[in-house]
Amino acid sequence: MNNTNKKLLKLGIVFMTSTGIITTTTLTPLNTSALFETNKINAYELIVDGETWFILEDIQQITKVLDQFKSKMTPSISENIKILSVDFVQDVEIVPVKVDKKELNIIDNLTRKLNYPVQAQDNYVVQEGDSAWKIANTLNISLDEISKLNPDINIEKLWPGDQLVISSVKHYLDVKVSLQSTIEEVIHYQTTTTKDASLSQNTKKTIKAGVDGLKEVTYLFEYVNGTERSNSILNETVLLEPVTAEVVVGSKPVTLRSSGTSFGVTTGTLSSDYGWRTHPITGKRSFHDGIDIANQVGTSINAYADGTVTKTSWTDSYGNYIVIDHGGGLETYYIHLSGFDVSVGDSVTAGQLIGRMGKTGSATGSHLQFEVRVNGVPQNPWDYL
């Protein structure tokens, strides 16, 4: 090679042609970059909340693994439930990039990261003498969270051996599922009362039987990683109007419901009704012996009618509660109180302050559970209020 060719060799790349002529290409910054770019391949960067997780070659494999994880974290539902959306809580992006092949990850790394939890699910086996309230205090978890983690269990009536989920599985990605459920629910009939001076305050006579109505209710539920986080009513349609009952009652004073927020025995909003209740997603049914009226802790609780206080007591389920005997086998129960203003043996009159609203026992929030019993058998409180 002559001196000229040696100089060309220093300036670029030398090529020998078929005719023996030597040619060169000078390596400028521009074509140097192009040369390296030809060694890169098309790939996809998986970014979660601004952080690069993996660089993978096949976008179809990425979406397949992500969709499989979404399906795994979607709760089991019945046929009449409509899935509105399935999304990640985190911001997940798949961005096309060009990279060296050595920078690629394998799809198994993504599969393992999604399916191996950060924290496993914890369970608790209910013991003799346990209540949801006691378990919540012991394990430092709210009753509301226990209820949401265990939608198939009535936490007000736990039995030894029942298994409660007390913390859900934690994953690197969270899946939020929006569900729509339309079910038929009972509209409990109202009762109109007429006073009769010939009847005692504890006596009622049905003139016209009430008939429950029926309504179609559409709920919106949001689940995160298979656990219910919120629910709301989207629409209600009355299918069958209820028939109001007509009842004659004694003229001696009792505390009657006078408005949508005044229930005689206390004030607030109705948070749970009397009778069978069906969870809109699980379909599990349980019977509620009273009505729940929610208000702030300390709200006044009044006696339904004249009577004698027979109990001011405590149980893990009821918390603080009062029982008043009104005679003729009629008793009223005032449950989940924060405190008492009467003692056993006290005579009370209708409307008298007897206690304060609270959230003791198995109560997810401050409310009064009001029950009416005749000869020990639970009655529909609406027949008395």
Backbone torsions as a table, in degrees:
resi	resn	phi	psi	omega
1	MET	NA	130.7	-179.3
2	ASN	-78.3	175.8	-176.1
3	ASN	-62.7	-35.6	179.9
4	THR	-61.4	-46.2	-179.4
5	ASN	-66.6	-32.2	178.0
6	LYS	-65.1	-38.8	178.0
7	LYS	-65.3	-41.4	178.4
8	LEU	-62.6	-36.4	179.7
9	LEU	-62.1	-36.1	179.0
10	LYS	-70.7	-27.3	-174.6
11	LEU	-90.5	-17.3	-175.1
12	GLY	-166.2	-149.7	-178.8
13	ILE	-109.1	132.6	-177.1
14	VAL	-98.1	131.5	177.2
15	PHE	-120.4	137.1	176.6
16	MET	-98.5	121.1	179.4
17	THR	-85.1	173.7	-179.2
18	SER	-67.7	-20.4	179.6
19	THR	-91.2	1.9	179.1
20	GLY	87.7	3.1	-179.9
21	ILE	-83.3	135.0	179.9
22	ILE	-92.8	127.9	175.5
23	THR	-120.2	159.4	-179.7
24	THR	-133.6	153.8	172.3
25	THR	-124.5	119.1	-178.7
26	THR	-72.9	132.8	-179.7
27	LEU	-85.8	85.9	173.2
28	THR	-77.8	163.1	177.0
29	PRO	-54.5	-36.1	-176.8
30	LEU	-66.1	-51.4	-177.6
31	ASN	-78.7	-16.8	171.9
32	THR	-66.2	-42.9	178.2
33	SER	-63.8	-41.6	179.9
34	ALA	-63.5	-37.1	179.6
35	LEU	-63.4	-43.4	179.2
36	PHE	-68.4	-34.4	-178.2
37	GLU	-63.8	-31.5	-179.8
38	THR	-67.5	-17.7	178.8
39	ASN	-87.7	-5.5	-178.5
40	LYS	-91.8	156.9	-178.5
41	ILE	-120.0	160.2	175.8
42	ASN	-75.2	135.1	179.3
43	ALA	-149.9	-175.4	-177.4
44	TYR	-136.8	132.6	-179.4
45	GLU	-98.5	123.8	177.1
46	LEU	-92.7	115.9	-175.2
47	ILE	-117.3	127.8	179.2
48	VAL	-120.8	118.3	-178.6
49	ASP	50.0	42.9	176.5
50	GLY	82.5	-2.2	-178.4
51	GLU	-107.8	129.5	177.7
52	THR	-72.9	122.1	177.6
53	TRP	-90.4	-59.2	-176.1
54	PHE	-143.9	156.0	169.6
55	ILE	-115.5	118.0	-172.4
56	LEU	-128.0	153.6	-172.1
57	GLU	-86.0	-33.5	-170.9
58	ASP	-109.7	111.4	-179.0
59	ILE	-67.7	-30.4	179.4
60	GLN	-66.7	-36.7	176.2
61	GLN	-66.2	-39.0	179.3
62	ILE	-61.8	-52.2	-177.8
63	THR	-64.5	-33.7	179.0
64	LYS	-64.5	-45.4	-179.7
65	VAL	-66.1	-41.5	178.5
66	LEU	-64.0	-43.1	179.7
67	ASP	-66.0	-37.3	177.7
68	GLN	-63.5	-38.2	178.9
69	PHE	-68.7	-40.9	176.3
70	LYS	-58.0	-44.4	-179.8
71	SER	-62.8	-39.5	179.3
72	LYS	-62.7	-36.0	-175.1
73	MET	-92.3	3.5	177.1
74	THR	-86.7	128.8	-176.8
75	PRO	-65.5	152.6	175.2
76	SER	-69.1	131.4	-176.0
77	ILE	-133.1	159.8	177.4
78	SER	-83.5	173.2	-171.8
79	GLU	-65.4	-28.6	-174.9
80	ASN	-85.8	5.4	178.6
81	ILE	-94.3	133.0	-179.6
82	LYS	-103.6	126.2	175.8
83	ILE	-85.2	118.2	-178.9
84	LEU	-86.0	-40.0	-178.7
85	SER	-161.2	151.6	174.0
86	VAL	-133.0	111.3	-174.4
87	ASP	-134.7	158.7	171.0
88	PHE	-81.5	141.3	174.5
89	VAL	-66.7	-40.5	179.1
90	GLN	-77.0	161.1	176.4
91	ASP	-82.9	109.9	-176.5
92	VAL	-111.7	124.6	179.9
93	GLU	-125.0	146.5	171.9
94	ILE	-121.2	111.9	-171.8
95	VAL	-116.2	128.5	177.2
96	PRO	-68.7	138.3	179.2
97	VAL	-143.2	165.9	171.3
98	LYS	-115.0	126.2	-175.5
99	VAL	-140.2	162.1	168.9
100	ASP	-67.4	147.2	-177.0
101	LYS	-60.1	-30.0	-178.2
102	LYS	-69.5	-14.4	179.2
103	GLU	-84.2	-8.0	-176.6
104	LEU	-71.6	145.4	170.2
105	ASN	-101.9	165.5	176.6
106	ILE	-96.8	151.3	-175.5
107	ILE	-63.6	-26.9	179.9
108	ASP	-61.5	-30.1	178.7
109	ASN	-63.4	-40.1	177.9
110	LEU	-67.4	-43.9	179.7
111	THR	-58.9	-44.9	-179.4
112	ARG	-65.5	-41.3	-178.0
113	LYS	-63.0	-39.2	-178.4
114	LEU	-73.4	-39.2	-169.3
115	ASN	-93.8	-15.4	175.1
116	TYR	-94.1	114.3	-173.2
117	PRO	-68.9	152.7	172.5
118	VAL	-71.0	-37.2	-179.9
119	GLN	-142.6	134.3	-177.9
120	ALA	-79.1	161.1	177.3
121	GLN	-72.5	138.9	176.9
122	ASP	-107.7	138.9	178.5
123	ASN	-121.0	158.3	176.7
124	TYR	-134.0	132.1	177.8
125	VAL	-94.7	123.4	-177.3
126	VAL	-65.2	132.1	-179.4
127	GLN	-103.7	164.8	176.0
128	GLU	-57.7	130.8	179.8
129	GLY	86.9	-2.5	179.2
130	ASP	-75.6	152.2	166.9
131	SER	-137.4	162.3	179.2
132	ALA	-59.2	-38.9	-180.0
133	TRP	-62.3	-44.6	-179.4
134	LYS	-65.9	-42.3	179.5
135	ILE	-63.4	-43.5	-179.1
136	ALA	-60.8	-43.5	179.4
137	ASN	-66.3	-41.3	-177.6
138	THR	-66.3	-41.2	-174.2
139	LEU	-96.5	2.0	178.2
140	ASN	56.4	53.3	177.5
141	ILE	-136.1	147.0	-177.8
142	SER	-77.5	152.4	176.1
143	LEU	-62.9	-34.1	178.7
144	ASP	-62.5	-40.3	179.4
145	GLU	-68.6	-40.8	176.9
146	ILE	-59.5	-43.4	-179.7
147	SER	-62.5	-43.8	-179.2
148	LYS	-67.8	-35.7	-179.5
149	LEU	-75.8	-15.2	-176.8
150	ASN	-131.5	64.2	-175.0
151	PRO	-64.6	-20.6	-178.7
152	ASP	-88.2	-1.8	-175.1
153	ILE	-117.0	132.8	173.0
154	ASN	-81.8	101.7	-172.7
155	ILE	-71.1	-10.2	176.1
156	GLU	-78.4	-16.5	-178.9
157	LYS	-133.0	80.3	179.6
158	LEU	-94.1	150.3	179.3
159	TRP	-125.4	146.6	175.7
160	PRO	-53.2	133.5	-178.3
161	GLY	99.1	-18.8	175.2
162	ASP	-60.6	141.5	177.9
163	GLN	-105.1	124.4	178.4
164	LEU	-109.1	136.4	169.2
165	VAL	-80.7	124.2	-178.0
166	ILE	-112.6	-12.6	169.6
167	SER	-155.6	136.3	-176.3
168	SER	-86.2	163.9	178.3
169	VAL	-65.1	136.2	177.3
170	LYS	-103.6	132.1	179.7
171	HIS	-122.7	167.1	177.8
172	TYR	-69.6	-28.3	175.1
173	LEU	-121.4	141.7	177.6
174	ASP	-110.0	138.1	-177.8
175	VAL	-110.9	122.4	177.6
176	LYS	-102.8	126.1	-178.5
177	VAL	-118.4	127.0	175.5
178	SER	-101.7	126.1	-176.6
179	LEU	-121.6	147.5	174.4
180	GLN	-120.4	126.8	-177.7
181	SER	-126.8	129.6	176.5
182	THR	-117.4	120.3	-178.2
183	ILE	-134.4	166.5	175.1
184	GLU	-99.2	134.0	-179.6
185	GLU	-128.4	152.2	179.3
186	VAL	-75.6	138.6	168.4
187	ILE	-102.7	109.2	-177.4
188	HIS	-69.2	135.2	-178.4
189	TYR	-69.1	152.3	174.5
190	GLN	-91.2	165.2	-178.5
191	THR	-128.0	128.4	172.0
192	THR	-101.2	140.0	-176.6
193	THR	-120.3	146.6	175.3
194	THR	-122.3	132.2	-178.8
195	LYS	-78.8	144.6	178.0
196	ASP	-136.0	116.0	-175.8
197	ALA	-65.3	-17.6	-179.2
198	SER	-83.7	-7.7	-178.9
199	LEU	-108.5	145.3	176.8
200	SER	-74.7	164.6	-177.7
201	GLN	-62.4	-22.5	-177.4
202	ASN	-93.5	4.9	-176.2
203	THR	-108.5	134.7	176.7
204	LYS	-131.7	143.6	178.8
205	LYS	-130.1	123.3	-178.5
206	THR	-81.7	119.7	177.2
207	ILE	-90.3	-39.5	178.8
208	LYS	-138.7	125.2	-178.1
209	ALA	-70.4	139.9	175.5
210	GLY	-82.3	152.0	178.5
211	VAL	-127.9	127.5	178.1
212	ASP	-67.3	147.5	174.9
213	GLY	-97.0	-169.5	-177.3
214	LEU	-144.2	138.8	177.2
215	LYS	-136.3	154.2	175.6
216	GLU	-103.4	123.5	-175.9
217	VAL	-119.5	130.9	175.7
218	THR	-106.6	121.6	-178.4
219	TYR	-106.1	149.3	169.3
220	LEU	-112.2	123.0	179.0
221	PHE	-117.1	145.3	172.4
222	GLU	-122.4	125.0	177.4
223	TYR	-114.0	141.4	172.8
224	VAL	-121.1	119.9	-178.1
225	ASN	53.0	40.6	175.1
226	GLY	84.4	-0.1	-179.0
227	THR	-112.9	132.2	-179.9
228	GLU	-65.4	128.9	179.9
229	ARG	-112.2	-28.9	179.3
230	SER	-159.9	158.2	173.6
231	ASN	-150.7	152.5	179.6
232	SER	-152.9	160.1	179.0
233	ILE	-94.1	124.9	178.6
234	LEU	-89.0	-37.5	-175.2
235	ASN	-160.2	146.7	174.0
236	GLU	-131.0	133.7	177.2
237	THR	-129.5	123.5	179.0
238	VAL	-76.5	123.5	178.5
239	LEU	-96.0	-34.5	-179.5
240	LEU	-144.9	119.2	-179.5
241	GLU	-69.5	139.2	177.2
242	PRO	-73.7	155.2	176.6
243	VAL	-103.6	124.8	-177.6
244	THR	-70.3	136.0	176.7
245	ALA	-82.9	147.3	176.6
246	GLU	-116.6	122.0	-173.8
247	VAL	-130.9	139.6	173.2
248	VAL	-99.9	132.0	-179.3
249	VAL	-125.7	159.3	175.7
250	GLY	-62.2	153.6	-174.3
251	SER	-85.7	-7.6	176.6
252	LYS	-66.4	148.1	-168.8
253	PRO	-65.2	139.0	168.9
254	VAL	-138.8	162.2	178.4
255	THR	-92.0	115.9	-176.8
256	LEU	-109.2	155.2	174.8
257	ARG	-66.7	129.3	-177.6
258	SER	-115.7	-12.1	178.9
259	SER	-161.5	-176.8	180.0
260	GLY	-69.7	-14.0	-179.9
261	THR	-121.2	-8.6	179.0
262	SER	-111.5	112.4	-175.0
263	PHE	-105.4	14.8	-179.5
264	GLY	80.0	-62.9	-179.2
265	VAL	-74.9	-21.4	176.0
266	THR	-168.8	179.2	176.1
267	THR	-120.0	156.4	179.4
268	GLY	150.1	-153.4	179.0
269	THR	-123.5	143.8	178.9
270	LEU	-70.3	118.7	-178.6
271	SER	-107.7	-17.2	176.8
272	SER	-157.6	134.3	-173.6
273	ASP	-96.0	172.1	177.0
274	TYR	-80.1	142.7	172.9
275	GLY	111.0	-166.0	-178.2
276	TRP	-72.7	137.9	177.7
277	ARG	-123.8	136.9	180.0
278	THR	-117.0	125.4	175.5
279	HIS	-71.8	127.1	-173.4
280	PRO	-61.9	-22.4	-179.2
281	ILE	-99.1	-50.7	-174.3
282	THR	-82.2	-25.5	-177.6
283	GLY	77.8	3.7	-178.7
284	LYS	-71.0	135.6	-177.3
285	ARG	-113.5	142.0	175.0
286	SER	-146.6	156.7	-176.6
287	PHE	-103.4	132.5	179.9
288	HIS	-107.1	120.6	-172.3
289	ASP	-78.4	-11.9	-177.9
290	GLY	-139.2	-162.2	172.2
291	ILE	-120.1	146.7	178.4
292	ASP	-106.2	127.8	178.6
293	ILE	-119.1	115.5	-173.2
294	ALA	-94.8	138.4	173.8
295	ASN	-164.7	-174.5	-176.5
296	GLN	-72.9	152.0	173.7
297	VAL	-57.4	132.7	179.6
298	GLY	99.5	-7.0	177.5
299	THR	-60.0	139.5	-176.2
300	SER	-63.7	139.3	174.2
301	ILE	-116.8	128.1	-173.7
302	ASN	-115.7	151.4	178.1
303	ALA	-67.0	139.2	179.4
304	TYR	-66.7	-41.5	-177.4
305	ALA	-155.7	175.5	175.6
306	ASP	-58.0	143.8	178.0
307	GLY	175.1	-168.7	-178.6
308	THR	-122.8	132.9	178.5
309	VAL	-73.0	120.8	-179.4
310	THR	-106.6	-18.4	178.6
311	LYS	-147.0	136.7	162.5
312	THR	-133.3	96.5	-165.6
313	SER	-138.1	-173.3	-178.4
314	TRP	-142.4	137.3	164.6
315	THR	-137.0	160.7	179.7
316	ASP	-60.3	-33.5	-178.6
317	SER	-80.4	-49.3	-176.3
318	TYR	-83.3	-21.2	-170.9
319	GLY	66.9	-142.3	174.3
320	ASN	-74.7	129.7	178.5
321	TYR	-147.0	156.0	-179.3
322	ILE	-123.3	140.6	172.5
323	VAL	-120.7	132.1	177.1
324	ILE	-119.9	130.3	176.5
325	ASP	-94.0	119.5	-178.4
326	HIS	-100.6	3.3	-178.9
327	GLY	88.7	158.6	178.9
328	GLY	66.3	21.3	179.7
329	GLY	85.5	-2.0	-177.5
330	LEU	-87.5	126.3	175.9
331	GLU	-129.8	148.6	173.2
332	THR	-123.2	143.6	-177.9
333	TYR	-116.2	138.1	179.1
334	TYR	-126.2	109.7	-163.2
335	ILE	-118.5	151.4	177.9
336	HIS	73.4	31.2	-176.9
337	LEU	-73.4	155.5	174.0
338	SER	-88.6	-20.8	178.8
339	GLY	-173.9	170.0	-177.3
340	PHE	-109.5	147.6	170.7
341	ASP	-118.7	8.0	176.9
342	VAL	-136.8	168.6	178.4
343	SER	-127.7	163.0	177.9
344	VAL	-59.0	134.0	-179.3
345	GLY	96.7	-14.6	179.4
346	ASP	-67.4	140.6	170.1
347	SER	-90.6	133.3	-178.2
348	VAL	-124.6	159.0	176.8
349	THR	-114.4	160.4	-179.4
350	ALA	-56.6	130.2	178.4
351	GLY	86.0	-1.7	-179.4
352	GLN	-72.2	140.7	175.9
353	LEU	-64.3	124.8	-180.0
354	ILE	-120.8	-19.9	-178.1
355	GLY	-173.0	-174.1	-177.4
356	ARG	-126.8	142.6	179.9
357	MET	-65.0	147.0	179.0
358	GLY	-155.3	-161.2	179.0
359	LYS	-140.4	38.3	179.3
360	THR	-79.5	159.7	-177.9
361	GLY	74.5	-151.7	-179.5
362	SER	-84.0	78.5	-179.1
363	ALA	-132.2	128.0	-179.0
364	THR	-83.5	-9.5	178.2
365	GLY	-167.6	172.6	-178.1
366	SER	-68.8	121.2	177.9
367	HIS	-166.1	163.5	171.4
368	LEU	-103.9	126.4	169.1
369	GLN	-96.6	110.8	-176.1
370	PHE	-104.6	124.8	-179.2
371	GLU	-125.8	148.3	175.7
372	VAL	-123.0	131.6	179.0
373	ARG	-130.7	140.3	174.6
374	VAL	-119.6	117.4	-175.4
375	ASN	53.3	37.9	176.1
376	GLY	84.9	-4.0	-177.0
377	VAL	-100.0	125.8	179.9
378	PRO	-60.2	138.2	178.4
379	GLN	-117.1	163.1	174.7
380	ASN	-73.0	114.7	-177.9
381	PRO	-58.6	-27.0	-179.1
382	TRP	-65.1	-22.8	176.9
383	ASP	-71.6	-12.6	-176.7
384	TYR	-114.5	-26.5	179.1
385	LEU	-91.4	NA	NA
